[in-house]
Amino acid sequence: MRGFIAVGVALFIAGCGISGDTGRSIFDWIVEHIQIGSSRDVWLVKGSFGVEDRVALIFGYMDDMAACGDIAVAMNEKFPRAKYYCKSAN
């Protein structure tokens, strides 16, 4: 139930058009404090040119880190110059 509430709040925030750091910090807080599913949620991160970009939030799998690892491997094969890796979100 908490997962549905978290997703609903996140979609509401995204739909409100909150821009800048305020919208991102609210979303970051939600992701950091509310776990969706049975395992910890994971960010798929792209680390190119020394900049860490979170490109996807992985949740809902039995093992989110393993699922993210599979995605990171596939992305690194397709885009070898970009370095994709996984980072715990909560």
N, CA, C and O atoms as a DFTB+ gen file, in Angstrom:
360 C
 N C O
     1  1       0.827      -1.196       0.000
     2  2       0.000       0.000       0.000
     3  2       0.864       1.249       0.000
     4  3       0.580       2.214      -0.710
     5  1       1.945       1.221       0.821
     6  2       2.838       2.386       0.849
     7  2       3.435       2.660      -0.520
     8  3       3.666       3.809      -0.896
     9  1       3.685       1.571      -1.270
    10  2       4.256       1.717      -2.609
    11  2       3.317       2.475      -3.537
    12  3       3.746       3.338      -4.304
    13  1       2.033       2.145      -3.459
    14  2       1.061       2.832      -4.300
    15  2       0.963       4.311      -3.924
    16  3       0.836       5.175      -4.792
    17  1       1.021       4.583      -2.646
    18  2       0.978       5.971      -2.187
    19  2       2.200       6.719      -2.671
    20  3       2.089       7.849      -3.146
    21  1       3.374       6.100      -2.556
    22  2       4.622       6.742      -2.997
    23  2       4.585       7.035      -4.484
    24  3       4.956       8.126      -4.917
    25  1       4.138       6.063      -5.268
    26  2       4.054       6.271      -6.716
    27  2       3.042       7.364      -7.030
    28  3       3.285       8.205      -7.896
    29  1       1.920       7.360      -6.338
    30  2       0.904       8.394      -6.558
    31  2       1.417       9.779      -6.239
    32  3       1.176      10.724      -6.990
    33  1       2.126       9.907      -5.125
    34  2       2.691      11.205      -4.745
    35  2       3.742      11.643      -5.764
    36  3       3.784      12.809      -6.155
    37  1       4.587      10.707      -6.192
    38  2       5.620      11.042      -7.181
    39  2       4.991      11.506      -8.491
    40  3       5.450      12.480      -9.088
    41  1       3.944      10.816      -8.942
    42  2       3.267      11.225     -10.177
    43  2       2.582      12.575     -10.006
    44  3       2.582      13.397     -10.922
    45  1       2.001      12.802      -8.833
    46  2       1.369      14.088      -8.560
    47  2       2.399      15.210      -8.632
    48  3       2.150      16.249      -9.243
    49  1       3.549      15.001      -8.011
    50  2       4.606      16.018      -8.018
    51  2       5.084      16.265      -9.438
    52  3       5.268      17.413      -9.842
    53  1       5.288      15.192     -10.199
    54  2       5.740      15.348     -11.584
    55  2       4.707      16.103     -12.411
    56  3       5.065      16.899     -13.279
    57  1       3.423      15.854     -12.145
    58  2       2.363      16.506     -12.900
    59  2       2.112      17.947     -12.505
    60  3       1.508      18.701     -13.268
    61  1       2.563      18.338     -11.332
    62  2       2.330      19.698     -10.864
    63  2       3.222      20.722     -11.542
    64  3       2.959      21.922     -11.470
    65  1       4.255      20.266     -12.187
    66  2       5.144      21.202     -12.850
    67  2       6.080      21.905     -11.893
    68  3       6.561      22.997     -12.197
    69  1       6.353      21.306     -10.740
    70  2       7.328      21.893      -9.828
    71  2       8.673      21.813     -10.523
    72  3       9.078      20.743     -10.977
    73  1       9.354      22.915     -10.608
    74  2      10.613      22.921     -11.335
    75  2      11.772      23.232     -10.406
    76  3      11.589      23.670      -9.271
    77  1      12.944      22.998     -10.910
    78  2      14.148      23.347     -10.173
    79  2      14.438      22.386      -9.030
    80  3      13.999      21.236      -9.044
    81  1      15.172      22.862      -8.055
    82  2      15.632      22.027      -6.957
    83  2      14.507      21.570      -6.046
    84  3      14.613      20.505      -5.437
    85  1      13.437      22.336      -5.932
    86  2      12.348      21.964      -5.030
    87  2      11.714      20.656      -5.460
    88  3      11.551      19.751      -4.642
    89  1      11.356      20.541      -6.726
    90  2      10.731      19.319      -7.222
    91  2      11.648      18.130      -7.099
    92  3      11.212      17.043      -6.720
    93  1      12.902      18.319      -7.411
    94  2      13.856      17.218      -7.328
    95  2      14.089      16.803      -5.880
    96  3      14.183      15.609      -5.595
    97  1      14.184      17.742      -4.976
    98  2      14.447      17.381      -3.587
    99  2      13.255      16.648      -2.970
   100  3      13.455      15.756      -2.147
   101  1      12.034      16.995      -3.340
   102  2      10.859      16.280      -2.838
   103  2      10.863      14.854      -3.370
   104  3      10.629      13.909      -2.618
   105  1      11.125      14.696      -4.652
   106  2      11.181      13.362      -5.251
   107  2      12.309      12.548      -4.629
   108  3      12.117      11.376      -4.305
   109  1      13.476      13.149      -4.458
   110  2      14.605      12.457      -3.831
   111  2      14.239      11.992      -2.428
   112  3      14.583      10.876      -2.039
   113  1      13.550      12.829      -1.668
   114  2      13.147      12.462      -0.312
   115  2      12.212      11.254      -0.340
   116  3      12.370      10.320       0.446
   117  1      11.242      11.279      -1.247
   118  2      10.290      10.172      -1.359
   119  2      11.023       8.876      -1.686
   120  3      10.788       7.847      -1.052
   121  1      11.910       8.928      -2.678
   122  2      12.638       7.721      -3.079
   123  2      13.536       7.227      -1.954
   124  3      13.648       6.022      -1.731
   125  1      14.171       8.145      -1.253
   126  2      15.093       7.771      -0.183
   127  2      14.387       7.135       1.017
   128  3      14.941       6.247       1.665
   129  1      13.180       7.582       1.308
   130  2      12.511       7.154       2.532
   131  2      11.395       6.125       2.349
   132  3      10.965       5.519       3.331
   133  1      10.919       5.913       1.136
   134  2       9.815       4.980       0.924
   135  2      10.234       3.916      -0.071
   136  3      10.368       4.181      -1.266
   137  1      10.439       2.722       0.429
   138  2      10.844       1.592      -0.401
   139  2       9.619       1.003      -1.090
   140  3       8.573       0.825      -0.466
   141  1       9.755       0.703      -2.370
   142  2       8.661       0.085      -3.120
   143  2       9.030      -1.376      -3.347
   144  3      10.069      -1.666      -3.940
   145  1       8.205      -2.284      -2.889
   146  2       8.467      -3.707      -3.057
   147  2       9.248      -4.290      -1.892
   148  3       9.421      -3.650      -0.855
   149  1       9.718      -5.522      -2.086
   150  2      10.359      -6.253      -0.994
   151  2      11.855      -6.004      -0.879
   152  3      12.436      -6.270       0.174
   153  1      12.489      -5.507      -1.918
   154  2      13.920      -5.223      -1.832
   155  2      14.166      -3.730      -2.011
   156  3      13.309      -2.999      -2.506
   157  1      15.333      -3.300      -1.605
   158  2      15.662      -1.880      -1.700
   159  2      15.671      -1.430      -3.162
   160  3      16.129      -2.160      -4.041
   161  1      15.166      -0.231      -3.410
   162  2      15.129       0.321      -4.754
   163  2      16.535       0.760      -5.154
   164  3      17.377       1.044      -4.303
   165  1      16.771       0.812      -6.463
   166  2      18.118       1.048      -6.973
   167  2      18.072       2.045      -8.131
   168  3      17.183       1.987      -8.980
   169  1      19.040       2.956      -8.153
   170  2      19.199       3.874      -9.286
   171  2      20.108       3.224     -10.323
   172  3      21.143       2.659      -9.968
   173  1      19.737       3.298     -11.596
   174  2      20.654       3.007     -12.694
   175  2      21.328       4.326     -13.002
   176  3      20.667       5.306     -13.345
   177  1      22.643       4.351     -12.879
   178  2      23.394       5.599     -12.989
   179  2      24.302       5.537     -14.213
   180  3      24.930       4.513     -14.485
   181  1      24.361       6.640     -14.942
   182  2      25.271       6.777     -16.074
   183  2      26.378       7.727     -15.640
   184  3      26.117       8.879     -15.292
   185  1      27.597       7.244     -15.662
   186  2      28.724       8.072     -15.252
   187  2      29.594       8.415     -16.442
   188  3      30.567       7.713     -16.719
   189  1      29.267       9.466     -17.140
   190  2      30.047       9.899     -18.297
   191  2      30.680      11.255     -18.028
   192  3      30.048      12.145     -17.459
   193  1      31.917      11.403     -18.436
   194  2      32.635      12.675     -18.325
   195  2      32.690      13.176     -16.884
   196  3      32.673      14.384     -16.648
   197  1      32.757      12.256     -15.917
   198  2      32.865      12.636     -14.523
   199  2      31.576      13.131     -13.895
   200  3      31.592      13.625     -12.768
   201  1      30.462      13.011     -14.599
   202  2      29.164      13.453     -14.084
   203  2      28.300      12.224     -13.840
   204  3      28.205      11.345     -14.697
   205  1      27.673      12.164     -12.676
   206  2      26.798      11.045     -12.318
   207  2      25.356      11.428     -12.621
   208  3      24.794      12.301     -11.959
   209  1      24.754      10.783     -13.613
   210  2      23.354      11.034     -13.981
   211  2      22.519       9.812     -13.646
   212  3      22.774       8.718     -14.150
   213  1      21.516      10.000     -12.790
   214  2      20.584       8.915     -12.500
   215  2      19.594       8.857     -13.650
   216  3      18.875       9.825     -13.901
   217  1      19.550       7.732     -14.349
   218  2      18.715       7.647     -15.542
   219  2      17.470       6.793     -15.360
   220  3      16.534       6.895     -16.152
   221  1      17.444       5.949     -14.326
   222  2      16.261       5.112     -14.098
   223  2      16.212       4.687     -12.644
   224  3      17.243       4.487     -12.001
   225  1      15.003       4.555     -12.140
   226  2      14.787       4.019     -10.802
   227  2      14.235       2.614     -10.973
   228  3      13.171       2.422     -11.561
   229  1      14.962       1.635     -10.455
   230  2      14.576       0.234     -10.597
   231  2      13.888      -0.206      -9.303
   232  3      14.463      -0.093      -8.220
   233  1      12.653      -0.710      -9.419
   234  2      11.917      -1.189      -8.258
   235  2      10.913      -2.242      -8.703
   236  3      10.587      -2.347      -9.885
   237  1      10.427      -3.019      -7.744
   238  2       9.382      -3.992      -8.037
   239  2       9.884      -5.390      -8.356
   240  3       9.070      -6.288      -8.567
   241  1      11.189      -5.607      -8.398
   242  2      11.742      -6.935      -8.627
   243  2      11.992      -7.608      -7.275
   244  3      12.027      -6.942      -6.240
   245  1      12.162      -8.913      -7.291
   246  2      12.520      -9.614      -6.056
   247  2      13.880      -9.129      -5.564
   248  3      14.088      -8.969      -4.362
   249  1      14.795      -8.897      -6.487
   250  2      16.120      -8.369      -6.159
   251  2      16.400      -7.209      -7.111
   252  3      16.873      -7.416      -8.228
   253  1      16.109      -6.000      -6.666
   254  2      16.255      -4.820      -7.520
   255  2      17.699      -4.595      -7.962
   256  3      17.940      -4.169      -9.091
   257  1      18.670      -4.879      -7.076
   258  2      20.072      -4.665      -7.432
   259  2      20.502      -5.609      -8.552
   260  3      21.220      -5.199      -9.464
   261  1      20.071      -6.867      -8.491
   262  2      20.399      -7.826      -9.547
   263  2      19.758      -7.420     -10.875
   264  3      20.390      -7.503     -11.928
   265  1      18.511      -6.986     -10.815
   266  2      17.826      -6.542     -12.033
   267  2      18.525      -5.330     -12.623
   268  3      18.706      -5.245     -13.838
   269  1      18.915      -4.398     -11.774
   270  2      19.631      -3.219     -12.245
   271  2      20.971      -3.617     -12.854
   272  3      21.382      -3.068     -13.876
   273  1      21.648      -4.572     -12.226
   274  2      22.924      -5.052     -12.764
   275  2      22.775      -5.613     -14.160
   276  3      23.622      -5.374     -15.022
   277  1      21.697      -6.363     -14.395
   278  2      21.432      -6.902     -15.733
   279  2      21.220      -5.782     -16.747
   280  3      21.717      -5.849     -17.871
   281  1      20.487      -4.766     -16.344
   282  2      20.236      -3.627     -17.233
   283  2      21.531      -2.869     -17.502
   284  3      21.795      -2.464     -18.634
   285  1      22.343      -2.678     -16.455
   286  2      23.615      -1.961     -16.609
   287  2      24.545      -2.696     -17.579
   288  3      25.201      -2.062     -18.406
   289  1      24.604      -4.019     -17.484
   290  2      25.437      -4.813     -18.394
   291  2      24.981      -4.613     -19.833
   292  3      25.803      -4.382     -20.720
   293  1      23.677      -4.699     -20.067
   294  2      23.135      -4.515     -21.413
   295  2      23.419      -3.109     -21.947
   296  3      23.775      -2.947     -23.115
   297  1      23.263      -2.099     -21.098
   298  2      23.520      -0.717     -21.523
   299  2      25.001      -0.497     -21.812
   300  3      25.344       0.200     -22.766
   301  1      25.879      -1.080     -21.004
   302  2      27.318      -0.937     -21.238
   303  2      27.750      -1.629     -22.518
   304  3      28.682      -1.173     -23.181
   305  1      27.083      -2.732     -22.881
   306  2      27.385      -3.402     -24.143
   307  2      26.939      -2.550     -25.328
   308  3      27.636      -2.470     -26.340
   309  1      25.785      -1.921     -25.199
   310  2      25.259      -1.117     -26.301
   311  2      25.974       0.226     -26.413
   312  3      26.212       0.713     -27.519
   313  1      26.317       0.825     -25.276
   314  2      26.976       2.131     -25.241
   315  2      28.281       2.012     -24.447
   316  3      28.324       2.387     -23.275
   317  1      29.350       1.491     -25.077
   318  2      30.574       1.200     -24.330
   319  2      31.299       2.423     -23.771
   320  3      32.074       2.284     -22.826
   321  1      31.078       3.593     -24.312
   322  2      31.759       4.787     -23.792
   323  2      31.110       5.330     -22.530
   324  3      31.751       6.020     -21.736
   325  1      29.864       5.021     -22.355
   326  2      29.169       5.429     -21.121
   327  2      29.371       4.322     -20.096
   328  3      29.411       3.141     -20.443
   329  1      29.495       4.705     -18.854
   330  2      29.662       3.718     -17.785
   331  2      28.382       3.675     -16.966
   332  3      28.098       4.588     -16.190
   333  1      27.621       2.620     -17.142
   334  2      26.396       2.435     -16.363
   335  2      26.687       1.545     -15.170
   336  3      27.405       0.552     -15.285
   337  1      26.130       1.903     -14.032
   338  2      26.280       1.111     -12.817
   339  2      25.063       1.352     -11.926
   340  3      24.226       2.210     -12.208
   341  1      24.987       0.588     -10.862
   342  2      23.828       0.661      -9.978
   343  2      24.218       1.240      -8.619
   344  3      25.318       1.020      -8.112
   345  1      23.278       1.985      -8.057
   346  2      23.521       2.643      -6.763
   347  2      22.234       2.556      -5.946
   348  3      21.147       2.818      -6.461
   349  1      22.363       2.188      -4.679
   350  2      21.192       2.063      -3.814
   351  2      20.450       3.391      -3.705
   352  3      21.069       4.443      -3.547
   353  1      19.121       3.339      -3.790
   354  2      18.309       4.546      -3.711
   355  2      17.741       4.787      -2.314
   356  3      17.459       5.927      -1.946
   357  1      17.574       3.720      -1.536
   358  2      17.027       3.870      -0.173
   359  2      17.557       2.793       0.743
   360  3      17.208       2.759       1.923
